[in-house]
Amino acid sequence: MNTEREKIEFDVLFIGGGPASLAGAIRLMQIAREKDINIEVALIEKGSDIGSNVLSGAVLNPIALKELVPDFLQRGCPIEKTVRGDEFYFLTKNKYYHLPIIPRYMHNKNFFIISLSKFTKWLAGIAEELGVNIFPGFAGKEILYALDQKTITGVRTGDKGLGKDGTPKGNFEPGIDLLAKITVLGEGSKGNLIRDIEEKLDIFSGKMPQVFETGIKEVIQLPEKNYFTNSKGNDIHTFGYPLGLNTPGGGFIYEMKDSKISIGYLTALSYSNPMLDPYEEFIKFKKHPFIANIIKNGKVIEQGARTVPTGGYFTMPVLSVDGGVFVGSCASIHNTPGLKGIHVSMKSGMLAAKAIIEAIEKNSFTQKTLGHYHELFEKSWVKKEIFEGRNFSQALSKNGLLKFIFLGTQYSTKGRGIYDNMPIEEDCKTLRIAKNGGHAGKNLDKKVFDGVLYVDKLTGVYLSKTMHREDQPCHIIVHDKNLCVNQCFTDYQCPCTKFCPGNVYEIEIDEKTSQRRLKLNPANCLHCKTCEIKDPFRNITWTCPEGGDGPGYTIL
């Protein structure tokens, strides 16, 4: 389809409205003002509003925030609570054990508990005050390149108003070509644009494969008098049940304002059992006697899901190319041992901003010039913090006693362990062949779901306020549906029907022919991208739906 597209030019274009892009845009404008440099900066966000598509635990180490906005308290930074104490528990099926020693990287006292949705909305206000042009509801669908096919020149946003078959409807609006001297990719975990850049420019060459965890999170309204009324700690982390010790993962509960809590459970996508359902693990976690006592008489008021890049330093891509740089989660910048990513994402954006200003001053936007971002990163506290966890996911993926030997030696050697640069397996390669071929697996009893404190997947989708236009082209591409219902069903019993937290994938049986078919419910998609990451045949590709669609988080 030949479509005439509007072209808009900027000096710098940020992709994604998360903390990395917003902090980068703010710092860029601050430095530009200090140096009296006039630049046009834009930021696009696929969600309907800034904050609507972001989700995190979230405990914020304020180190980057204090540098970026020193008067953040006076400016009304939306802090829920200050961490007054950490609690760490090991759970068995029916019991719990309080651990007296908490690993140093999980010390959160005096850090802030926040809603990332509220926090990014607040950052966006500061960015706009500084002159950043923010455009929510615009999804980056395609990277634009110069004639050399290696220099990034901007991004094309998605068309709007297409029918299911991809043909324009009466309300059709073509996407816009947003052109920039420098494009900053901050699109979050498993970004679709950085995936395409990898295919063209090989930015992950020589790196360990990126690995991920899927987190399910809720905000629960508790009664006025609850567990945290008299507790010394308001920052709780757990491990053990329900995943056990061989599959990495764990839970968290953080106190929020107005008798609310954020509660979540993370499951590493390195798991091997094809019948495992991360959502059901979350429900089992909530039903544990210790957790159930904390959340009793509560009501779920918002729910969501996302993936978290946990591979660490050795999985990070090259941080710059001709015309572009990569910040935040899409570049695997995350403190995995500390279970925190917001502050390191923010700092990565701020470091990129400094390198970008220097490139603008030199009027040179090559990989060599923008490579100063990598040099700044290597000298920063971010590198030091992430580097300590460089082998952490690799150690967690081990089974039995070996896991604790590796973790113990890494703890005492600041991350090196028994040997450095430990290999790690890609998440899509870790599933074992399913037993009892054709058996669908045992699900939680439906009686568990009361619709109030324990909600099923579809209710969770409703509580995420996820909206997609029903008659648009499907944004989830299953390349070979026959493979799904034949080989994948035989070998793994279609794990997509289990690992998706939104019930996007279903297997239906034709009553007349007894043939299986894959049914997709893309309107349920929470944009977590677990499907693309964990699919054992790499048969699923996640793309952005129409701009403005997706979750509508407000307090997660």
C-alpha positions as CSV (number, residue, x, y, z in Angstrom):
1,M,0.0,0.0,0.0
2,N,1.6,3.2,-1.2
3,T,0.7,5.9,1.4
4,E,1.8,9.5,1.5
5,R,3.2,10.0,5.0
6,E,3.8,13.2,6.9
7,K,7.3,13.8,8.0
8,I,8.3,15.7,11.1
9,E,11.9,16.4,12.0
10,F,13.4,16.7,15.5
11,D,17.0,16.8,16.8
12,V,16.4,14.0,19.3
13,L,13.6,11.4,19.4
14,F,12.9,9.2,22.4
15,I,10.9,6.0,22.0
16,G,8.9,4.9,25.0
17,G,7.5,6.8,28.0
18,G,9.3,4.9,30.8
19,P,11.8,6.2,33.4
20,A,14.8,5.8,31.1
21,S,13.4,7.9,28.3
22,L,11.8,10.5,30.5
23,A,15.0,10.9,32.7
24,G,17.0,11.1,29.5
25,A,14.8,13.7,27.9
26,I,14.8,15.8,31.1
27,R,18.5,15.7,31.5
28,L,19.0,16.5,27.8
29,M,17.0,19.7,28.1
30,Q,18.7,20.6,31.4
31,I,22.1,20.4,29.8
32,A,20.9,22.2,26.6
33,R,19.7,25.1,28.8
34,E,23.0,25.2,30.7
35,K,24.9,25.4,27.4
36,D,22.3,27.6,25.7
37,I,21.7,25.1,22.9
38,N,18.4,25.2,21.2
39,I,17.1,21.7,20.3
40,E,13.8,20.1,19.3
41,V,13.1,17.0,21.3
42,A,10.2,14.6,21.1
43,L,9.1,11.5,23.0
44,I,6.5,9.0,21.8
45,E,4.6,6.5,23.9
46,K,2.5,3.6,22.6
47,G,0.1,3.8,25.6
48,S,-2.9,6.1,25.6
49,D,-1.2,8.2,28.3
50,I,2.2,8.4,30.0
51,G,2.1,5.7,32.7
52,S,-0.7,3.6,31.3
53,N,1.6,0.9,30.0
54,V,4.3,0.8,32.7
55,L,4.5,-1.5,35.7
56,S,7.1,-2.2,38.3
57,G,7.2,-3.4,42.0
58,A,8.3,-0.7,42.8
59,V,11.0,0.3,45.3
60,L,12.9,3.3,44.1
61,N,16.5,3.9,45.0
62,P,16.5,7.7,44.8
63,I,20.1,8.1,43.8
64,A,19.3,9.1,40.2
65,L,16.2,11.1,41.1
66,K,18.2,13.3,43.5
67,E,20.7,14.1,40.8
68,L,18.0,14.7,38.1
69,V,15.5,16.7,40.2
70,P,17.1,17.7,43.5
71,D,13.9,19.4,44.8
72,F,11.7,16.4,43.9
73,L,9.9,16.5,47.3
74,Q,9.0,20.2,46.9
75,R,7.9,19.4,43.3
76,G,5.3,16.9,44.5
77,C,7.0,13.6,43.5
78,P,4.3,10.9,44.1
79,I,5.9,8.8,46.8
80,E,3.6,6.2,48.4
81,K,5.8,5.3,51.4
82,T,9.3,5.4,52.7
83,V,10.8,2.0,53.4
84,R,11.2,1.8,57.2
85,G,12.5,-1.8,57.3
86,D,13.1,-4.9,55.1
87,E,11.6,-8.4,55.8
88,F,12.9,-11.5,54.0
89,Y,11.1,-14.9,54.3
90,F,11.6,-18.4,53.1
91,L,8.2,-20.1,52.4
92,T,7.4,-23.8,52.5
93,K,4.0,-25.1,51.5
94,N,2.4,-24.2,54.9
95,K,5.1,-22.5,56.9
96,Y,7.4,-19.5,56.8
97,Y,10.8,-18.7,58.2
98,H,12.0,-15.1,58.8
99,L,15.6,-14.8,57.7
100,P,17.7,-12.6,60.0
101,I,20.3,-11.8,57.4
102,I,19.2,-9.9,54.3
103,P,21.6,-9.7,51.3
104,R,23.3,-6.3,51.0
105,Y,21.8,-5.6,47.6
106,M,18.3,-6.0,49.0
107,H,18.7,-3.3,51.8
108,N,16.0,-0.8,50.9
109,K,15.6,1.1,54.2
110,N,14.9,4.8,53.4
111,F,14.2,4.1,49.7
112,F,10.8,5.0,48.3
113,I,7.9,2.8,47.5
114,I,6.2,4.3,44.4
115,S,3.6,3.6,41.7
116,L,5.6,3.7,38.5
117,S,2.5,4.8,36.6
118,K,2.1,7.9,38.8
119,F,5.9,8.5,38.9
120,T,6.3,8.5,35.1
121,K,3.3,10.8,34.7
122,W,5.0,13.2,37.1
123,L,8.3,13.0,35.2
124,A,6.5,13.7,32.0
125,G,5.1,16.9,33.5
126,I,8.7,18.1,34.2
127,A,9.8,17.1,30.7
128,E,7.0,19.1,29.1
129,E,7.9,22.1,31.3
130,L,11.4,21.9,29.8
131,G,10.1,21.9,26.3
132,V,9.9,18.2,25.4
133,N,7.2,17.4,22.9
134,I,5.4,14.3,24.3
135,F,3.0,12.3,22.1
136,P,1.2,9.5,23.8
137,G,-0.9,7.1,21.7
138,F,1.8,6.7,19.0
139,A,3.4,3.3,18.6
140,G,6.8,3.0,17.0
141,K,6.3,0.3,14.3
142,E,9.3,0.5,12.1
143,I,12.9,1.9,12.4
144,L,13.8,4.2,9.5
145,Y,17.3,4.0,8.0
146,A,19.5,6.2,5.8
147,L,20.4,4.9,2.3
148,D,23.4,3.0,3.8
149,Q,20.9,0.8,5.7
150,K,22.9,1.1,8.9
151,T,22.3,4.7,10.1
152,I,19.1,5.1,12.1
153,T,17.2,8.2,11.0
154,G,14.0,7.9,13.0
155,V,10.9,5.8,13.4
156,R,7.6,5.3,11.6
157,T,4.5,5.2,13.8
158,G,1.8,2.7,13.2
159,D,-1.2,3.3,10.9
160,K,-4.5,3.8,12.6
161,G,-7.9,2.7,11.3
162,L,-7.0,-0.5,9.5
163,G,-9.4,-3.4,9.3
164,K,-8.6,-6.9,10.4
165,D,-7.5,-7.7,6.9
166,G,-5.1,-4.7,6.9
167,T,-7.1,-2.6,4.5
168,P,-7.9,1.1,5.4
169,K,-11.3,1.8,6.9
170,G,-13.1,5.1,6.7
171,N,-11.3,6.6,9.7
172,F,-7.8,5.5,8.4
173,E,-4.9,7.7,9.5
174,P,-1.4,6.8,8.1
175,G,1.5,6.6,10.4
176,I,4.0,9.5,10.6
177,D,7.7,9.4,9.8
178,L,9.4,11.0,12.8
179,L,12.9,11.9,11.8
180,A,15.8,12.7,14.1
181,K,19.5,13.2,14.2
182,I,19.6,10.8,17.2
183,T,16.9,8.2,18.1
184,V,16.9,7.0,21.7
185,L,15.4,3.5,22.1
186,G,13.9,3.2,25.6
187,E,10.9,0.9,24.7
188,G,11.2,-1.4,27.7
189,S,11.6,-5.1,28.1
190,K,11.9,-7.1,24.8
191,G,11.3,-4.1,22.6
192,N,10.0,-4.9,19.1
193,L,12.1,-2.1,17.5
194,I,15.4,-3.2,19.2
195,R,14.6,-6.7,18.0
196,D,14.5,-5.5,14.4
197,I,17.7,-3.4,14.9
198,E,19.4,-6.6,16.2
199,E,18.4,-8.4,13.0
200,K,19.9,-5.7,10.9
201,L,22.9,-4.4,12.9
202,D,23.8,-7.4,15.1
203,I,24.0,-5.4,18.3
204,F,23.9,-8.4,20.5
205,S,26.8,-10.2,18.8
206,G,29.1,-12.0,21.2
207,K,26.7,-11.3,24.1
208,M,24.9,-13.8,26.4
209,P,21.3,-14.3,25.4
210,Q,18.8,-12.0,27.2
211,V,16.8,-13.8,29.8
212,F,13.6,-12.7,31.6
213,E,11.2,-13.1,34.4
214,T,7.4,-12.6,34.2
215,G,5.9,-10.7,37.0
216,I,2.2,-10.6,37.9
217,K,1.3,-7.6,40.1
218,E,-1.7,-6.3,41.9
219,V,-2.7,-3.3,44.0
220,I,-4.9,-4.5,46.9
221,Q,-7.1,-2.3,49.0
222,L,-6.9,-3.5,52.6
223,P,-9.0,-2.5,55.7
224,E,-7.8,0.6,57.6
225,K,-6.3,-1.7,60.3
226,N,-4.1,-4.3,58.7
227,Y,-0.7,-6.1,58.9
228,F,1.3,-2.9,58.3
229,T,-0.4,-0.8,61.0
230,N,2.1,-1.9,63.6
231,S,4.8,-3.7,61.5
232,K,8.4,-2.6,61.7
233,G,9.0,-3.5,58.0
234,N,6.9,-2.5,55.1
235,D,9.0,-4.0,52.3
236,I,8.6,-7.8,52.2
237,H,10.3,-10.3,49.9
238,T,9.9,-14.1,49.8
239,F,11.4,-17.1,48.1
240,G,10.8,-20.8,48.1
241,Y,7.1,-21.8,47.8
242,P,5.4,-22.1,45.4
243,L,8.1,-22.5,42.8
244,G,10.5,-24.3,45.1
245,L,14.3,-23.8,44.9
246,N,15.1,-25.1,41.4
247,T,13.0,-22.5,39.5
248,P,14.1,-18.9,40.2
249,G,11.4,-16.5,41.4
250,G,9.8,-15.0,44.4
251,G,7.2,-12.7,45.8
252,F,7.0,-9.1,47.2
253,I,4.6,-7.0,49.2
254,Y,5.1,-3.3,49.6
255,E,3.0,-0.9,51.7
256,M,1.3,2.0,49.8
257,K,-0.8,5.0,50.8
258,D,-4.3,4.8,52.1
259,S,-4.2,1.2,53.3
260,K,-3.2,-0.2,49.9
261,I,-0.4,-2.6,49.1
262,S,1.4,-3.7,45.9
263,I,1.9,-7.4,45.8
264,G,3.5,-9.5,43.0
265,Y,5.2,-12.6,42.1
266,L,8.0,-13.2,39.6
267,T,8.7,-16.4,37.7
268,A,11.9,-16.8,35.8
269,L,11.2,-17.9,32.3
270,S,14.1,-20.4,32.5
271,Y,11.6,-22.9,34.0
272,S,11.5,-26.3,32.4
273,N,8.0,-27.7,33.2
274,P,5.8,-26.9,30.2
275,M,2.7,-27.2,32.4
276,L,3.8,-24.3,34.7
277,D,1.5,-21.3,34.7
278,P,3.1,-18.1,36.2
279,Y,-0.3,-16.7,37.0
280,E,-1.3,-19.8,39.0
281,E,2.0,-19.6,40.9
282,F,1.0,-16.0,41.8
283,I,-2.3,-17.2,43.2
284,K,-0.6,-20.0,45.1
285,F,1.7,-17.4,46.6
286,K,-1.3,-15.3,47.7
287,K,-3.0,-18.4,49.2
288,H,0.0,-19.2,51.4
289,P,-1.0,-18.9,55.1
290,F,1.6,-16.1,55.8
291,I,0.6,-14.1,52.7
292,A,-3.1,-14.8,53.1
293,N,-3.0,-13.3,56.6
294,I,-1.4,-10.1,55.3
295,I,-3.9,-9.6,52.6
296,K,-7.1,-10.9,54.4
297,N,-10.3,-8.9,53.9
298,G,-8.7,-7.1,50.9
299,K,-9.9,-6.4,47.4
300,V,-7.9,-6.3,44.2
301,I,-8.4,-2.9,42.5
302,E,-5.8,-3.1,39.7
303,Q,-3.7,-5.9,38.1
304,G,-1.1,-6.2,35.4
305,A,1.9,-8.2,34.1
306,R,5.2,-7.5,32.4
307,T,8.5,-9.2,31.8
308,V,11.8,-8.1,33.4
309,P,15.2,-8.5,31.8
310,T,17.4,-10.3,34.4
311,G,20.4,-11.4,32.4
312,G,22.7,-8.6,33.6
313,Y,25.8,-7.0,32.3
314,F,26.9,-9.8,29.9
315,T,23.5,-9.7,28.1
316,M,23.6,-6.0,27.3
317,P,23.8,-5.0,23.7
318,V,26.2,-2.5,22.1
319,L,24.8,0.8,23.6
320,S,25.1,2.9,20.4
321,V,24.9,2.7,16.6
322,D,25.0,5.3,13.9
323,G,22.1,7.6,14.8
324,G,20.9,5.7,17.8
325,V,21.4,4.8,21.5
326,F,19.7,2.2,23.8
327,V,18.7,2.9,27.4
328,G,16.9,1.1,30.2
329,S,15.3,-2.3,30.1
330,C,15.5,-2.8,26.3
331,A,19.2,-2.7,26.8
332,S,19.1,-5.2,29.8
333,I,20.0,-2.5,32.2
334,H,18.6,-3.8,35.5
335,N,19.8,-4.7,39.0
336,T,18.7,-8.3,39.2
337,P,20.1,-9.2,42.7
338,G,18.5,-6.0,44.1
339,L,15.2,-6.6,42.3
340,K,15.3,-2.9,41.1
341,G,15.5,-1.3,37.7
342,I,14.1,2.2,37.9
343,H,17.1,4.0,39.2
344,V,19.6,2.3,36.8
345,S,17.2,2.9,33.9
346,M,17.0,6.6,34.8
347,K,20.7,7.0,35.0
348,S,21.3,5.2,31.7
349,G,19.0,7.8,30.1
350,M,20.9,10.6,31.8
351,L,24.3,9.3,30.7
352,A,23.0,9.0,27.1
353,A,21.8,12.6,27.3
354,K,25.3,13.8,28.1
355,A,26.7,11.9,25.1
356,I,23.9,13.2,22.9
357,I,24.6,16.9,23.7
358,E,28.3,16.3,22.9
359,A,27.3,14.8,19.6
360,I,25.1,17.7,18.8
361,E,27.9,20.1,19.6
362,K,30.2,18.2,17.2
363,N,27.4,17.8,14.7
364,S,28.5,14.2,14.4
365,F,26.0,11.4,15.1
366,T,28.1,8.3,14.3
367,Q,28.5,5.3,16.5
368,K,32.0,6.5,17.3
369,T,30.8,9.8,18.6
370,L,27.8,8.4,20.4
371,G,30.0,5.7,21.8
372,H,30.9,8.2,24.5
373,Y,27.7,7.0,26.2
374,H,29.3,3.6,26.6
375,E,32.4,5.2,28.1
376,L,30.3,7.2,30.5
377,F,28.4,4.1,31.5
378,E,31.5,2.1,32.2
379,K,32.8,4.8,34.6
380,S,29.5,5.2,36.4
381,W,28.0,3.7,39.5
382,V,25.4,2.0,37.3
383,K,28.1,-0.2,35.7
384,K,29.5,-1.0,39.2
385,E,26.1,-1.9,40.5
386,I,25.0,-4.1,37.5
387,F,28.4,-5.7,37.2
388,E,28.1,-7.2,40.7
389,G,25.1,-9.1,39.5
390,R,26.7,-10.2,36.2
391,N,26.5,-13.9,36.9
392,F,23.5,-13.8,39.2
393,S,20.8,-15.2,36.9
394,Q,23.3,-17.9,35.7
395,A,23.7,-19.1,39.3
396,L,20.0,-19.0,40.0
397,S,19.3,-21.2,37.0
398,K,21.3,-24.1,38.7
399,N,19.6,-26.8,40.6
400,G,20.1,-28.1,44.1
401,L,23.1,-27.4,46.2
402,L,25.1,-26.1,43.2
403,K,22.9,-23.0,43.1
404,F,23.8,-21.9,46.7
405,I,27.5,-22.7,46.1
406,F,27.6,-20.3,43.1
407,L,25.5,-17.7,44.9
408,G,27.6,-17.8,48.0
409,T,30.9,-17.5,46.2
410,Q,29.5,-14.6,44.0
411,Y,28.3,-12.8,47.2
412,S,31.8,-13.0,48.7
413,T,33.6,-12.0,45.5
414,K,31.3,-9.2,44.4
415,G,29.8,-11.1,41.6
416,R,32.7,-13.1,40.1
417,G,32.0,-16.4,41.8
418,I,33.8,-19.6,41.0
419,Y,34.3,-18.4,37.4
420,D,33.3,-15.3,35.5
421,N,31.2,-14.9,32.4
422,M,29.0,-17.9,33.2
423,P,27.0,-19.2,30.2
424,I,23.2,-19.0,30.3
425,E,20.6,-20.7,28.2
426,E,17.9,-18.8,26.3
427,D,14.5,-19.0,27.9
428,C,12.9,-20.5,24.8
429,K,15.3,-23.5,25.0
430,T,14.7,-24.7,28.5
431,L,11.4,-26.5,28.3
432,R,11.5,-30.3,28.7
433,I,9.2,-32.6,26.7
434,A,5.8,-32.9,28.4
435,K,4.8,-36.2,30.0
436,N,1.4,-37.8,29.5
437,G,0.9,-36.6,26.0
438,G,-2.3,-34.8,25.3
439,H,-3.1,-34.2,29.0
440,A,-3.9,-30.6,29.6
441,G,-2.5,-30.4,33.1
442,K,-4.1,-29.8,36.4
443,N,-5.3,-26.2,36.9
444,L,-6.3,-24.5,40.2
445,D,-9.8,-25.3,41.4
446,K,-12.1,-22.6,40.2
447,K,-13.4,-22.3,43.7
448,V,-10.1,-20.5,44.6
449,F,-11.2,-17.5,42.6
450,D,-13.7,-15.4,44.6
451,G,-13.6,-12.4,42.2
452,V,-12.6,-10.1,45.0
453,L,-9.2,-11.0,46.6
454,Y,-8.4,-13.9,44.3
455,V,-9.3,-13.1,40.7
456,D,-9.0,-15.3,37.5
457,K,-7.0,-14.2,34.4
458,L,-9.9,-12.6,32.6
459,T,-10.9,-10.6,35.7
460,G,-7.3,-9.5,35.9
461,V,-7.4,-8.3,32.3
462,Y,-10.5,-6.3,33.2
463,L,-8.8,-4.8,36.2
464,S,-5.8,-3.8,34.1
465,K,-8.2,-1.7,32.0
466,T,-6.8,-3.2,28.9
467,M,-8.5,-2.0,25.7
468,H,-7.8,-2.9,22.1
469,R,-9.9,-2.1,19.1
470,E,-11.5,-5.4,18.2
471,D,-11.4,-5.0,14.4
472,Q,-7.8,-4.1,13.9
473,P,-5.1,-6.4,12.5
474,C,-3.9,-8.9,15.0
475,H,-0.7,-7.6,16.6
476,I,0.4,-11.1,17.7
477,I,1.8,-13.0,14.7
478,V,1.8,-16.8,15.0
479,H,3.8,-17.8,11.9
480,D,2.6,-21.4,11.7
481,K,-0.6,-22.3,13.5
482,N,-0.3,-25.9,12.3
483,L,2.9,-26.3,14.2
484,C,1.1,-25.1,17.3
485,V,-1.7,-27.7,17.2
486,N,0.5,-30.5,16.1
487,Q,4.2,-30.6,17.1
488,C,4.0,-28.0,19.9
489,F,0.9,-29.7,21.4
490,T,2.6,-33.2,21.2
491,D,5.9,-32.1,22.6
492,Y,4.9,-29.3,25.1
493,Q,1.0,-29.4,25.2
494,C,0.9,-25.8,24.0
495,P,2.6,-23.9,26.8
496,C,1.3,-20.5,25.4
497,T,-2.1,-21.4,26.9
498,K,-0.5,-21.5,30.3
499,F,2.3,-18.9,30.4
500,C,0.2,-16.0,29.0
501,P,-1.3,-14.1,31.9
502,G,-4.1,-12.7,29.8
503,N,-5.6,-15.9,28.2
504,V,-4.7,-14.7,24.8
505,Y,-4.0,-18.2,23.5
506,E,-6.6,-21.0,23.6
507,I,-6.8,-24.5,22.0
508,E,-10.2,-25.4,20.7
509,I,-11.5,-28.8,19.5
510,D,-13.8,-29.0,16.5
511,E,-16.8,-31.1,17.7
512,K,-17.3,-32.7,14.2
513,T,-13.7,-33.4,13.2
514,S,-12.0,-33.5,16.6
515,Q,-9.3,-31.3,15.1
516,R,-7.5,-28.8,17.3
517,R,-7.2,-25.2,16.4
518,L,-5.4,-22.2,17.9
519,K,-7.7,-19.4,18.9
520,L,-6.2,-15.9,19.6
521,N,-7.7,-13.3,21.9
522,P,-5.4,-10.4,21.1
523,A,-7.8,-7.9,22.9
524,N,-6.7,-9.5,26.2
525,C,-3.0,-8.8,25.6
526,L,-1.2,-7.1,28.5
527,H,1.9,-6.4,26.4
528,C,4.2,-8.4,28.7
529,K,5.7,-10.3,25.7
530,T,6.1,-13.5,27.6
531,C,4.9,-15.4,24.5
532,E,7.7,-14.2,22.2
533,I,10.3,-14.9,24.9
534,K,9.2,-18.4,26.0
535,D,7.7,-20.0,22.9
536,P,9.9,-23.0,22.3
537,F,9.7,-22.8,18.5
538,R,10.1,-19.1,18.2
539,N,6.8,-19.2,16.3
540,I,5.3,-16.1,17.9
541,T,6.3,-12.5,17.2
542,W,4.8,-9.7,19.3
543,T,4.3,-6.3,17.5
544,C,2.7,-3.1,18.7
545,P,-1.0,-2.8,18.3
546,E,-2.7,0.4,17.2
547,G,-1.3,3.3,19.2
548,G,-3.2,4.1,22.4
549,D,-4.3,0.5,22.9
550,G,-3.2,-1.8,25.7
551,P,-3.3,-1.6,29.5
552,G,-4.6,1.5,31.3
553,Y,-2.6,1.3,34.5
554,T,-3.1,4.2,36.9
555,I,-1.7,3.0,40.3
556,L,0.5,0.0,39.4
